[in-house]
Amino acid sequence: MLAEFLRDVRQNDVRIAVLLYGASNEGMAIAFLLIVAHAYKPLVKGPIDLAARRRRCFRFGAGSVVYPVVTIVGLFSAEIMYVLYIA
């Protein structure tokens, strides 16, 4: 969807695509964070390394912070947002 709107020159359509793309990425980041934080223990057999679990929570939690920032950047330049997502 974002790629289609990047080809179109109408700014309002690009902003809508950026917001939808950013919202879907934020939703996935929150979902993964909740899975790691709350559903991880019942899914794993054996001992759970608490330090590894904290690192995973931090990594997925960072996405919850980064995605909204990249989305705000995308409201001004969809091309820069696209490059940031690739990075």
PDB file of N, CA, C and O in Angstrom:
ATOM      1  N   MET A   1       0.825  -1.185   0.000  1.00  0.00           N
ATOM      2  CA  MET A   1       0.000   0.000   0.000  1.00  0.00           C
ATOM      3  C   MET A   1       0.878   1.260   0.000  1.00  0.00           C
ATOM      4  O   MET A   1       0.620   2.194  -0.759  1.00  0.00           O
ATOM      5  N   LEU A   2       1.887   1.285   0.830  1.00  0.00           N
ATOM      6  CA  LEU A   2       2.758   2.463   0.897  1.00  0.00           C
ATOM      7  C   LEU A   2       3.456   2.680  -0.438  1.00  0.00           C
ATOM      8  O   LEU A   2       3.585   3.818  -0.891  1.00  0.00           O
ATOM      9  N   ALA A   3       3.908   1.602  -1.071  1.00  0.00           N
ATOM     10  CA  ALA A   3       4.607   1.729  -2.353  1.00  0.00           C
ATOM     11  C   ALA A   3       3.694   2.325  -3.419  1.00  0.00           C
ATOM     12  O   ALA A   3       4.142   3.134  -4.232  1.00  0.00           O
ATOM     13  N   GLU A   4       2.423   1.937  -3.425  1.00  0.00           N
ATOM     14  CA  GLU A   4       1.480   2.500  -4.395  1.00  0.00           C
ATOM     15  C   GLU A   4       1.302   3.999  -4.178  1.00  0.00           C
ATOM     16  O   GLU A   4       1.268   4.770  -5.137  1.00  0.00           O
ATOM     17  N   PHE A   5       1.189   4.405  -2.932  1.00  0.00           N
ATOM     18  CA  PHE A   5       0.981   5.816  -2.635  1.00  0.00           C
ATOM     19  C   PHE A   5       2.246   6.647  -2.854  1.00  0.00           C
ATOM     20  O   PHE A   5       2.159   7.845  -3.122  1.00  0.00           O
ATOM     21  N   LEU A   6       3.419   6.021  -2.742  1.00  0.00           N
ATOM     22  CA  LEU A   6       4.651   6.760  -3.003  1.00  0.00           C
ATOM     23  C   LEU A   6       4.751   7.176  -4.469  1.00  0.00           C
ATOM     24  O   LEU A   6       5.360   8.196  -4.792  1.00  0.00           O
ATOM     25  N   ARG A   7       4.148   6.376  -5.358  1.00  0.00           N
ATOM     26  CA  ARG A   7       4.162   6.724  -6.777  1.00  0.00           C
ATOM     27  C   ARG A   7       3.185   7.838  -7.102  1.00  0.00           C
ATOM     28  O   ARG A   7       3.355   8.560  -8.085  1.00  0.00           O
ATOM     29  N   ASP A   8       2.157   7.975  -6.270  1.00  0.00           N
ATOM     30  CA  ASP A   8       1.163   9.022  -6.486  1.00  0.00           C
ATOM     31  C   ASP A   8       1.671  10.318  -5.843  1.00  0.00           C
ATOM     32  O   ASP A   8       2.304  10.280  -4.787  1.00  0.00           O
ATOM     33  N   VAL A   9       1.400  11.445  -6.468  1.00  0.00           N
ATOM     34  CA  VAL A   9       1.961  12.708  -5.981  1.00  0.00           C
ATOM     35  C   VAL A   9       1.043  13.432  -5.005  1.00  0.00           C
ATOM     36  O   VAL A   9       1.436  14.466  -4.465  1.00  0.00           O
ATOM     37  N   ARG A  10      -0.145  12.937  -4.761  1.00  0.00           N
ATOM     38  CA  ARG A  10      -1.064  13.620  -3.843  1.00  0.00           C
ATOM     39  C   ARG A  10      -0.598  13.421  -2.405  1.00  0.00           C
ATOM     40  O   ARG A  10      -0.503  12.289  -1.930  1.00  0.00           O
ATOM     41  N   GLN A  11      -0.314  14.506  -1.724  1.00  0.00           N
ATOM     42  CA  GLN A  11       0.287  14.471  -0.385  1.00  0.00           C
ATOM     43  C   GLN A  11      -0.654  13.853   0.648  1.00  0.00           C
ATOM     44  O   GLN A  11      -0.191  13.129   1.529  1.00  0.00           O
ATOM     45  N   ASN A  12      -1.950  14.114   0.569  1.00  0.00           N
ATOM     46  CA  ASN A  12      -2.879  13.565   1.563  1.00  0.00           C
ATOM     47  C   ASN A  12      -2.924  12.045   1.505  1.00  0.00           C
ATOM     48  O   ASN A  12      -3.002  11.386   2.542  1.00  0.00           O
ATOM     49  N   ASP A  13      -2.875  11.483   0.295  1.00  0.00           N
ATOM     50  CA  ASP A  13      -2.881  10.033   0.167  1.00  0.00           C
ATOM     51  C   ASP A  13      -1.616   9.417   0.756  1.00  0.00           C
ATOM     52  O   ASP A  13      -1.663   8.356   1.380  1.00  0.00           O
ATOM     53  N   VAL A  14      -0.496  10.084   0.554  1.00  0.00           N
ATOM     54  CA  VAL A  14       0.765   9.591   1.111  1.00  0.00           C
ATOM     55  C   VAL A  14       0.716   9.613   2.631  1.00  0.00           C
ATOM     56  O   VAL A  14       1.168   8.669   3.279  1.00  0.00           O
ATOM     57  N   ARG A  15       0.181  10.658   3.194  1.00  0.00           N
ATOM     58  CA  ARG A  15       0.105  10.744   4.661  1.00  0.00           C
ATOM     59  C   ARG A  15      -0.807   9.665   5.239  1.00  0.00           C
ATOM     60  O   ARG A  15      -0.504   9.095   6.288  1.00  0.00           O
ATOM     61  N   ILE A  16      -1.905   9.387   4.572  1.00  0.00           N
ATOM     62  CA  ILE A  16      -2.803   8.321   5.043  1.00  0.00           C
ATOM     63  C   ILE A  16      -2.088   6.974   4.989  1.00  0.00           C
ATOM     64  O   ILE A  16      -2.188   6.180   5.925  1.00  0.00           O
ATOM     65  N   ALA A  17      -1.370   6.713   3.900  1.00  0.00           N
ATOM     66  CA  ALA A  17      -0.624   5.458   3.774  1.00  0.00           C
ATOM     67  C   ALA A  17       0.449   5.352   4.849  1.00  0.00           C
ATOM     68  O   ALA A  17       0.649   4.282   5.425  1.00  0.00           O
ATOM     69  N   VAL A  18       1.143   6.464   5.123  1.00  0.00           N
ATOM     70  CA  VAL A  18       2.185   6.473   6.154  1.00  0.00           C
ATOM     71  C   VAL A  18       1.581   6.164   7.516  1.00  0.00           C
ATOM     72  O   VAL A  18       2.136   5.368   8.274  1.00  0.00           O
ATOM     73  N   LEU A  19       0.456   6.781   7.832  1.00  0.00           N
ATOM     74  CA  LEU A  19      -0.190   6.532   9.128  1.00  0.00           C
ATOM     75  C   LEU A  19      -0.662   5.088   9.257  1.00  0.00           C
ATOM     76  O   LEU A  19      -0.510   4.480  10.317  1.00  0.00           O
ATOM     77  N   LEU A  20      -1.232   4.538   8.194  1.00  0.00           N
ATOM     78  CA  LEU A  20      -1.684   3.143   8.236  1.00  0.00           C
ATOM     79  C   LEU A  20      -0.502   2.184   8.389  1.00  0.00           C
ATOM     80  O   LEU A  20      -0.566   1.228   9.162  1.00  0.00           O
ATOM     81  N   TYR A  21       0.559   2.444   7.659  1.00  0.00           N
ATOM     82  CA  TYR A  21       1.753   1.597   7.730  1.00  0.00           C
ATOM     83  C   TYR A  21       2.390   1.691   9.118  1.00  0.00           C
ATOM     84  O   TYR A  21       2.774   0.677   9.700  1.00  0.00           O
ATOM     85  N   GLY A  22       2.498   2.901   9.638  1.00  0.00           N
ATOM     86  CA  GLY A  22       3.068   3.086  10.974  1.00  0.00           C
ATOM     87  C   GLY A  22       2.219   2.449  12.060  1.00  0.00           C
ATOM     88  O   GLY A  22       2.748   1.850  12.996  1.00  0.00           O
ATOM     89  N   ALA A  23       0.889   2.579  11.937  1.00  0.00           N
ATOM     90  CA  ALA A  23      -0.006   1.982  12.929  1.00  0.00           C
ATOM     91  C   ALA A  23       0.091   0.455  12.908  1.00  0.00           C
ATOM     92  O   ALA A  23       0.072  -0.180  13.963  1.00  0.00           O
ATOM     93  N   SER A  24       0.194  -0.135  11.719  1.00  0.00           N
ATOM     94  CA  SER A  24       0.308  -1.592  11.655  1.00  0.00           C
ATOM     95  C   SER A  24       1.645  -2.065  12.242  1.00  0.00           C
ATOM     96  O   SER A  24       1.686  -3.087  12.926  1.00  0.00           O
ATOM     97  N   ASN A  25       2.730  -1.338  11.984  1.00  0.00           N
ATOM     98  CA  ASN A  25       4.020  -1.704  12.574  1.00  0.00           C
ATOM     99  C   ASN A  25       4.013  -1.546  14.087  1.00  0.00           C
ATOM    100  O   ASN A  25       4.566  -2.382  14.803  1.00  0.00           O
ATOM    101  N   GLU A  26       3.396  -0.491  14.572  1.00  0.00           N
ATOM    102  CA  GLU A  26       3.307  -0.285  16.024  1.00  0.00           C
ATOM    103  C   GLU A  26       2.489  -1.404  16.672  1.00  0.00           C
ATOM    104  O   GLU A  26       2.847  -1.912  17.735  1.00  0.00           O
ATOM    105  N   GLY A  27       1.395  -1.779  16.022  1.00  0.00           N
ATOM    106  CA  GLY A  27       0.582  -2.876  16.539  1.00  0.00           C
ATOM    107  C   GLY A  27       1.350  -4.179  16.622  1.00  0.00           C
ATOM    108  O   GLY A  27       1.219  -4.922  17.594  1.00  0.00           O
ATOM    109  N   MET A  28       2.159  -4.461  15.598  1.00  0.00           N
ATOM    110  CA  MET A  28       2.969  -5.683  15.626  1.00  0.00           C
ATOM    111  C   MET A  28       4.030  -5.617  16.721  1.00  0.00           C
ATOM    112  O   MET A  28       4.293  -6.617  17.389  1.00  0.00           O
ATOM    113  N   ALA A  29       4.636  -4.455  16.910  1.00  0.00           N
ATOM    114  CA  ALA A  29       5.662  -4.314  17.950  1.00  0.00           C
ATOM    115  C   ALA A  29       5.062  -4.546  19.334  1.00  0.00           C
ATOM    116  O   ALA A  29       5.662  -5.214  20.175  1.00  0.00           O
ATOM    117  N   ILE A  30       3.879  -3.991  19.561  1.00  0.00           N
ATOM    118  CA  ILE A  30       3.212  -4.182  20.859  1.00  0.00           C
ATOM    119  C   ILE A  30       2.819  -5.640  21.041  1.00  0.00           C
ATOM    120  O   ILE A  30       2.969  -6.190  22.132  1.00  0.00           O
ATOM    121  N   ALA A  31       2.317  -6.271  19.983  1.00  0.00           N
ATOM    122  CA  ALA A  31       1.920  -7.678  20.072  1.00  0.00           C
ATOM    123  C   ALA A  31       3.120  -8.567  20.408  1.00  0.00           C
ATOM    124  O   ALA A  31       3.020  -9.436  21.274  1.00  0.00           O
ATOM    125  N   PHE A  32       4.243  -8.359  19.736  1.00  0.00           N
ATOM    126  CA  PHE A  32       5.439  -9.152  20.033  1.00  0.00           C
ATOM    127  C   PHE A  32       5.933  -8.898  21.454  1.00  0.00           C
ATOM    128  O   PHE A  32       6.376  -9.827  22.131  1.00  0.00           O
ATOM    129  N   LEU A  33       5.861  -7.655  21.908  1.00  0.00           N
ATOM    130  CA  LEU A  33       6.283  -7.342  23.274  1.00  0.00           C
ATOM    131  C   LEU A  33       5.398  -8.067  24.281  1.00  0.00           C
ATOM    132  O   LEU A  33       5.900  -8.618  25.260  1.00  0.00           O
ATOM    133  N   LEU A  34       4.095  -8.071  24.054  1.00  0.00           N
ATOM    134  CA  LEU A  34       3.181  -8.767  24.961  1.00  0.00           C
ATOM    135  C   LEU A  34       3.413 -10.272  24.952  1.00  0.00           C
ATOM    136  O   LEU A  34       3.334 -10.922  25.994  1.00  0.00           O
ATOM    137  N   ILE A  35       3.699 -10.823  23.786  1.00  0.00           N
ATOM    138  CA  ILE A  35       3.984 -12.254  23.710  1.00  0.00           C
ATOM    139  C   ILE A  35       5.230 -12.596  24.513  1.00  0.00           C
ATOM    140  O   ILE A  35       5.231 -13.551  25.290  1.00  0.00           O
ATOM    141  N   VAL A  36       6.283 -11.822  24.326  1.00  0.00           N
ATOM    142  CA  VAL A  36       7.542 -12.100  25.031  1.00  0.00           C
ATOM    143  C   VAL A  36       7.391 -11.845  26.523  1.00  0.00           C
ATOM    144  O   VAL A  36       7.931 -12.593  27.337  1.00  0.00           O
ATOM    145  N   ALA A  37       6.667 -10.804  26.887  1.00  0.00           N
ATOM    146  CA  ALA A  37       6.563 -10.433  28.297  1.00  0.00           C
ATOM    147  C   ALA A  37       5.621 -11.350  29.085  1.00  0.00           C
ATOM    148  O   ALA A  37       5.890 -11.660  30.245  1.00  0.00           O
ATOM    149  N   HIS A  38       4.522 -11.784  28.464  1.00  0.00           N
ATOM    150  CA  HIS A  38       3.505 -12.498  29.243  1.00  0.00           C
ATOM    151  C   HIS A  38       3.272 -13.942  28.814  1.00  0.00           C
ATOM    152  O   HIS A  38       2.980 -14.786  29.661  1.00  0.00           O
ATOM    153  N   ALA A  39       3.390 -14.242  27.557  1.00  0.00           N
ATOM    154  CA  ALA A  39       3.076 -15.589  27.096  1.00  0.00           C
ATOM    155  C   ALA A  39       4.316 -16.451  26.914  1.00  0.00           C
ATOM    156  O   ALA A  39       4.211 -17.616  26.529  1.00  0.00           O
ATOM    157  N   TYR A  40       5.474 -15.899  27.182  1.00  0.00           N
ATOM    158  CA  TYR A  40       6.730 -16.609  26.951  1.00  0.00           C
ATOM    159  C   TYR A  40       6.888 -17.814  27.879  1.00  0.00           C
ATOM    160  O   TYR A  40       7.265 -18.897  27.429  1.00  0.00           O
ATOM    161  N   LYS A  41       6.606 -17.635  29.150  1.00  0.00           N
ATOM    162  CA  LYS A  41       6.830 -18.701  30.135  1.00  0.00           C
ATOM    163  C   LYS A  41       6.005 -19.957  29.854  1.00  0.00           C
ATOM    164  O   LYS A  41       6.557 -21.056  29.897  1.00  0.00           O
ATOM    165  N   PRO A  42       4.709 -19.840  29.568  1.00  0.00           N
ATOM    166  CA  PRO A  42       3.958 -21.077  29.294  1.00  0.00           C
ATOM    167  C   PRO A  42       4.361 -21.769  27.990  1.00  0.00           C
ATOM    168  O   PRO A  42       4.093 -22.960  27.826  1.00  0.00           O
ATOM    169  N   LEU A  43       4.988 -21.065  27.077  1.00  0.00           N
ATOM    170  CA  LEU A  43       5.343 -21.643  25.788  1.00  0.00           C
ATOM    171  C   LEU A  43       6.686 -22.357  25.792  1.00  0.00           C
ATOM    172  O   LEU A  43       6.983 -23.118  24.872  1.00  0.00           O
ATOM    173  N   VAL A  44       7.502 -22.121  26.817  1.00  0.00           N
ATOM    174  CA  VAL A  44       8.859 -22.662  26.848  1.00  0.00           C
ATOM    175  C   VAL A  44       8.956 -23.733  27.928  1.00  0.00           C
ATOM    176  O   VAL A  44       8.542 -23.527  29.069  1.00  0.00           O
ATOM    177  N   LYS A  45       9.505 -24.868  27.549  1.00  0.00           N
ATOM    178  CA  LYS A  45       9.746 -25.928  28.518  1.00  0.00           C
ATOM    179  C   LYS A  45      11.152 -25.767  29.075  1.00  0.00           C
ATOM    180  O   LYS A  45      12.073 -25.381  28.356  1.00  0.00           O
ATOM    181  N   GLY A  46      11.307 -26.060  30.342  1.00  0.00           N
ATOM    182  CA  GLY A  46      12.625 -25.956  30.954  1.00  0.00           C
ATOM    183  C   GLY A  46      12.826 -24.608  31.615  1.00  0.00           C
ATOM    184  O   GLY A  46      11.921 -23.775  31.655  1.00  0.00           O
ATOM    185  N   PRO A  47      14.033 -24.408  32.135  1.00  0.00           N
ATOM    186  CA  PRO A  47      14.319 -23.146  32.838  1.00  0.00           C
ATOM    187  C   PRO A  47      14.368 -21.958  31.871  1.00  0.00           C
ATOM    188  O   PRO A  47      14.774 -22.083  30.716  1.00  0.00           O
ATOM    189  N   ILE A  48      13.946 -20.820  32.379  1.00  0.00           N
ATOM    190  CA  ILE A  48      13.934 -19.594  31.580  1.00  0.00           C
ATOM    191  C   ILE A  48      15.018 -18.660  32.105  1.00  0.00           C
ATOM    192  O   ILE A  48      15.042 -18.324  33.289  1.00  0.00           O
ATOM    193  N   ASP A  49      15.897 -18.254  31.227  1.00  0.00           N
ATOM    194  CA  ASP A  49      16.956 -17.323  31.582  1.00  0.00           C
ATOM    195  C   ASP A  49      16.347 -15.923  31.688  1.00  0.00           C
ATOM    196  O   ASP A  49      15.921 -15.346  30.688  1.00  0.00           O
ATOM    197  N   LEU A  50      16.309 -15.388  32.903  1.00  0.00           N
ATOM    198  CA  LEU A  50      15.682 -14.087  33.136  1.00  0.00           C
ATOM    199  C   LEU A  50      16.388 -12.957  32.391  1.00  0.00           C
ATOM    200  O   LEU A  50      15.734 -12.034  31.905  1.00  0.00           O
ATOM    201  N   ALA A  51      17.711 -13.021  32.298  1.00  0.00           N
ATOM    202  CA  ALA A  51      18.452 -11.977  31.584  1.00  0.00           C
ATOM    203  C   ALA A  51      18.115 -11.978  30.098  1.00  0.00           C
ATOM    204  O   ALA A  51      17.964 -10.916  29.494  1.00  0.00           O
ATOM    205  N   ALA A  52      17.997 -13.161  29.508  1.00  0.00           N
ATOM    206  CA  ALA A  52      17.640 -13.255  28.094  1.00  0.00           C
ATOM    207  C   ALA A  52      16.222 -12.741  27.860  1.00  0.00           C
ATOM    208  O   ALA A  52      15.956 -12.073  26.861  1.00  0.00           O
ATOM    209  N   ARG A  53      15.331 -13.051  28.768  1.00  0.00           N
ATOM    210  CA  ARG A  53      13.953 -12.564  28.647  1.00  0.00           C
ATOM    211  C   ARG A  53      13.913 -11.033  28.723  1.00  0.00           C
ATOM    212  O   ARG A  53      13.186 -10.394  27.963  1.00  0.00           O
ATOM    213  N   ARG A  54      14.683 -10.451  29.628  1.00  0.00           N
ATOM    214  CA  ARG A  54      14.729  -8.986  29.740  1.00  0.00           C
ATOM    215  C   ARG A  54      15.301  -8.353  28.473  1.00  0.00           C
ATOM    216  O   ARG A  54      14.821  -7.314  28.020  1.00  0.00           O
ATOM    217  N   ARG A  55      16.335  -8.989  27.900  1.00  0.00           N
ATOM    218  CA  ARG A  55      16.908  -8.462  26.648  1.00  0.00           C
ATOM    219  C   ARG A  55      15.885  -8.498  25.522  1.00  0.00           C
ATOM    220  O   ARG A  55      15.790  -7.556  24.736  1.00  0.00           O
ATOM    221  N   ARG A  56      15.128  -9.575  25.441  1.00  0.00           N
ATOM    222  CA  ARG A  56      14.101  -9.675  24.402  1.00  0.00           C
ATOM    223  C   ARG A  56      13.004  -8.634  24.616  1.00  0.00           C
ATOM    224  O   ARG A  56      12.538  -8.013  23.660  1.00  0.00           O
ATOM    225  N   CYS A  57      12.599  -8.447  25.853  1.00  0.00           N
ATOM    226  CA  CYS A  57      11.588  -7.423  26.142  1.00  0.00           C
ATOM    227  C   CYS A  57      12.094  -6.040  25.771  1.00  0.00           C
ATOM    228  O   CYS A  57      11.341  -5.227  25.235  1.00  0.00           O
ATOM    229  N   PHE A  58      13.352  -5.767  26.050  1.00  0.00           N
ATOM    230  CA  PHE A  58      13.927  -4.471  25.690  1.00  0.00           C
ATOM    231  C   PHE A  58      13.971  -4.296  24.173  1.00  0.00           C
ATOM    232  O   PHE A  58      13.649  -3.226  23.656  1.00  0.00           O
ATOM    233  N   ARG A  59      14.374  -5.357  23.462  1.00  0.00           N
ATOM    234  CA  ARG A  59      14.485  -5.273  22.008  1.00  0.00           C
ATOM    235  C   ARG A  59      13.125  -5.031  21.356  1.00  0.00           C
ATOM    236  O   ARG A  59      12.999  -4.174  20.481  1.00  0.00           O
ATOM    237  N   PHE A  60      12.105  -5.783  21.780  1.00  0.00           N
ATOM    238  CA  PHE A  60      10.778  -5.584  21.210  1.00  0.00           C
ATOM    239  C   PHE A  60      10.140  -4.297  21.716  1.00  0.00           C
ATOM    240  O   PHE A  60       9.366  -3.665  20.998  1.00  0.00           O
ATOM    241  N   GLY A  61      10.456  -3.907  22.940  1.00  0.00           N
ATOM    242  CA  GLY A  61       9.939  -2.645  23.465  1.00  0.00           C
ATOM    243  C   GLY A  61      10.525  -1.439  22.757  1.00  0.00           C
ATOM    244  O   GLY A  61       9.867  -0.406  22.635  1.00  0.00           O
ATOM    245  N   ALA A  62      11.764  -1.564  22.290  1.00  0.00           N
ATOM    246  CA  ALA A  62      12.388  -0.467  21.546  1.00  0.00           C
ATOM    247  C   ALA A  62      11.625  -0.188  20.263  1.00  0.00           C
ATOM    248  O   ALA A  62      11.503   0.967  19.853  1.00  0.00           O
ATOM    249  N   GLY A  63      11.118  -1.219  19.633  1.00  0.00           N
ATOM    250  CA  GLY A  63      10.315  -1.026  18.423  1.00  0.00           C
ATOM    251  C   GLY A  63       9.059  -0.227  18.693  1.00  0.00           C
ATOM    252  O   GLY A  63       8.608   0.536  17.839  1.00  0.00           O
ATOM    253  N   SER A  64       8.493  -0.396  19.873  1.00  0.00           N
ATOM    254  CA  SER A  64       7.298   0.361  20.237  1.00  0.00           C
ATOM    255  C   SER A  64       7.572   1.846  20.349  1.00  0.00           C
ATOM    256  O   SER A  64       6.654   2.658  20.239  1.00  0.00           O
ATOM    257  N   VAL A  65       8.826   2.208  20.567  1.00  0.00           N
ATOM    258  CA  VAL A  65       9.213   3.615  20.652  1.00  0.00           C
ATOM    259  C   VAL A  65       9.681   4.128  19.289  1.00  0.00           C
ATOM    260  O   VAL A  65       9.380   5.259  18.907  1.00  0.00           O
ATOM    261  N   VAL A  66      10.409   3.296  18.567  1.00  0.00           N
ATOM    262  CA  VAL A  66      11.000   3.721  17.295  1.00  0.00           C
ATOM    263  C   VAL A  66       9.945   3.887  16.201  1.00  0.00           C
ATOM    264  O   VAL A  66      10.002   4.853  15.440  1.00  0.00           O
ATOM    265  N   TYR A  67       8.990   2.971  16.110  1.00  0.00           N
ATOM    266  CA  TYR A  67       8.006   3.033  15.025  1.00  0.00           C
ATOM    267  C   TYR A  67       7.190   4.325  15.007  1.00  0.00           C
ATOM    268  O   TYR A  67       6.994   4.882  13.927  1.00  0.00           O
ATOM    269  N   PRO A  68       6.705   4.830  16.140  1.00  0.00           N
ATOM    270  CA  PRO A  68       5.990   6.114  16.077  1.00  0.00           C
ATOM    271  C   PRO A  68       6.886   7.272  15.629  1.00  0.00           C
ATOM    272  O   PRO A  68       6.430   8.170  14.921  1.00  0.00           O
ATOM    273  N   VAL A  69       8.149   7.254  16.038  1.00  0.00           N
ATOM    274  CA  VAL A  69       9.069   8.321  15.619  1.00  0.00           C
ATOM    275  C   VAL A  69       9.274   8.273  14.107  1.00  0.00           C
ATOM    276  O   VAL A  69       9.248   9.306  13.438  1.00  0.00           O
ATOM    277  N   VAL A  70       9.479   7.074  13.575  1.00  0.00           N
ATOM    278  CA  VAL A  70       9.658   6.928  12.127  1.00  0.00           C
ATOM    279  C   VAL A  70       8.386   7.323  11.385  1.00  0.00           C
ATOM    280  O   VAL A  70       8.460   7.887  10.293  1.00  0.00           O
ATOM    281  N   THR A  71       7.236   7.038  11.955  1.00  0.00           N
ATOM    282  CA  THR A  71       5.970   7.422  11.333  1.00  0.00           C
ATOM    283  C   THR A  71       5.828   8.942  11.280  1.00  0.00           C
ATOM    284  O   THR A  71       5.352   9.486  10.284  1.00  0.00           O
ATOM    285  N   ILE A  72       6.233   9.616  12.328  1.00  0.00           N
ATOM    286  CA  ILE A  72       6.181  11.086  12.329  1.00  0.00           C
ATOM    287  C   ILE A  72       7.124  11.639  11.262  1.00  0.00           C
ATOM    288  O   ILE A  72       6.787  12.599  10.568  1.00  0.00           O
ATOM    289  N   VAL A  73       8.296  11.037  11.133  1.00  0.00           N
ATOM    290  CA  VAL A  73       9.212  11.444  10.064  1.00  0.00           C
ATOM    291  C   VAL A  73       8.543  11.234   8.706  1.00  0.00           C
ATOM    292  O   VAL A  73       8.688  12.055   7.800  1.00  0.00           O
ATOM    293  N   GLY A  74       7.812  10.132   8.575  1.00  0.00           N
ATOM    294  CA  GLY A  74       7.144   9.823   7.324  1.00  0.00           C
ATOM    295  C   GLY A  74       6.061  10.809   6.941  1.00  0.00           C
ATOM    296  O   GLY A  74       5.753  10.953   5.758  1.00  0.00           O
ATOM    297  N   LEU A  75       5.480  11.488   7.907  1.00  0.00           N
ATOM    298  CA  LEU A  75       4.475  12.509   7.581  1.00  0.00           C
ATOM    299  C   LEU A  75       5.100  13.670   6.824  1.00  0.00           C
ATOM    300  O   LEU A  75       4.412  14.363   6.074  1.00  0.00           O
ATOM    301  N   PHE A  76       6.389  13.887   7.011  1.00  0.00           N
ATOM    302  CA  PHE A  76       7.092  14.953   6.306  1.00  0.00           C
ATOM    303  C   PHE A  76       7.787  14.441   5.046  1.00  0.00           C
ATOM    304  O   PHE A  76       7.864  15.153   4.045  1.00  0.00           O
ATOM    305  N   SER A  77       8.292  13.206   5.094  1.00  0.00           N
ATOM    306  CA  SER A  77       8.959  12.629   3.931  1.00  0.00           C
ATOM    307  C   SER A  77       8.785  11.110   3.952  1.00  0.00           C
ATOM    308  O   SER A  77       9.430  10.408   4.731  1.00  0.00           O
ATOM    309  N   ALA A  78       7.910  10.623   3.089  1.00  0.00           N
ATOM    310  CA  ALA A  78       7.653   9.183   3.028  1.00  0.00           C
ATOM    311  C   ALA A  78       8.892   8.418   2.549  1.00  0.00           C
ATOM    312  O   ALA A  78       9.108   7.273   2.947  1.00  0.00           O
ATOM    313  N   GLU A  79       9.686   9.036   1.713  1.00  0.00           N
ATOM    314  CA  GLU A  79      10.885   8.370   1.211  1.00  0.00           C
ATOM    315  C   GLU A  79      11.902   8.138   2.328  1.00  0.00           C
ATOM    316  O   GLU A  79      12.522   7.077   2.395  1.00  0.00           O
ATOM    317  N   ILE A  80      12.072   9.130   3.203  1.00  0.00           N
ATOM    318  CA  ILE A  80      12.997   8.968   4.332  1.00  0.00           C
ATOM    319  C   ILE A  80      12.479   7.904   5.296  1.00  0.00           C
ATOM    320  O   ILE A  80      13.258   7.123   5.841  1.00  0.00           O
ATOM    321  N   MET A  81      11.159   7.876   5.506  1.00  0.00           N
ATOM    322  CA  MET A  81      10.577   6.847   6.365  1.00  0.00           C
ATOM    323  C   MET A  81      10.849   5.463   5.795  1.00  0.00           C
ATOM    324  O   MET A  81      11.205   4.540   6.527  1.00  0.00           O
ATOM    325  N   TYR A  82      10.683   5.326   4.503  1.00  0.00           N
ATOM    326  CA  TYR A  82      10.930   4.051   3.843  1.00  0.00           C
ATOM    327  C   TYR A  82      12.379   3.613   4.041  1.00  0.00           C
ATOM    328  O   TYR A  82      12.639   2.441   4.313  1.00  0.00           O
ATOM    329  N   VAL A  83      13.314   4.533   3.907  1.00  0.00           N
ATOM    330  CA  VAL A  83      14.743   4.230   4.106  1.00  0.00           C
ATOM    331  C   VAL A  83      14.991   3.838   5.567  1.00  0.00           C
ATOM    332  O   VAL A  83      15.757   2.910   5.826  1.00  0.00           O
ATOM    333  N   LEU A  84      14.367   4.514   6.511  1.00  0.00           N
ATOM    334  CA  LEU A  84      14.554   4.181   7.937  1.00  0.00           C
ATOM    335  C   LEU A  84      14.008   2.793   8.246  1.00  0.00           C
ATOM    336  O   LEU A  84      14.598   2.070   9.049  1.00  0.00           O
ATOM    337  N   TYR A  85      12.900   2.406   7.631  1.00  0.00           N
ATOM    338  CA  TYR A  85      12.375   1.059   7.851  1.00  0.00           C
ATOM    339  C   TYR A  85      13.307   0.002   7.270  1.00  0.00           C
ATOM    340  O   TYR A  85      13.446  -1.083   7.836  1.00  0.00           O
ATOM    341  N   ILE A  86      13.934   0.307   6.165  1.00  0.00           N
ATOM    342  CA  ILE A  86      14.877  -0.646   5.566  1.00  0.00           C
ATOM    343  C   ILE A  86      16.109  -0.808   6.456  1.00  0.00           C
ATOM    344  O   ILE A  86      16.659  -1.902   6.584  1.00  0.00           O
ATOM    345  N   ALA A  87      16.533   0.302   7.070  1.00  0.00           N
ATOM    346  CA  ALA A  87      17.721   0.274   7.928  1.00  0.00           C
ATOM    347  C   ALA A  87      17.388  -0.495   9.161  1.00  0.00           C
ATOM    348  O   ALA A  87      18.238  -0.655  10.037  1.00  0.00           O
TER     349      ALA A  87
END
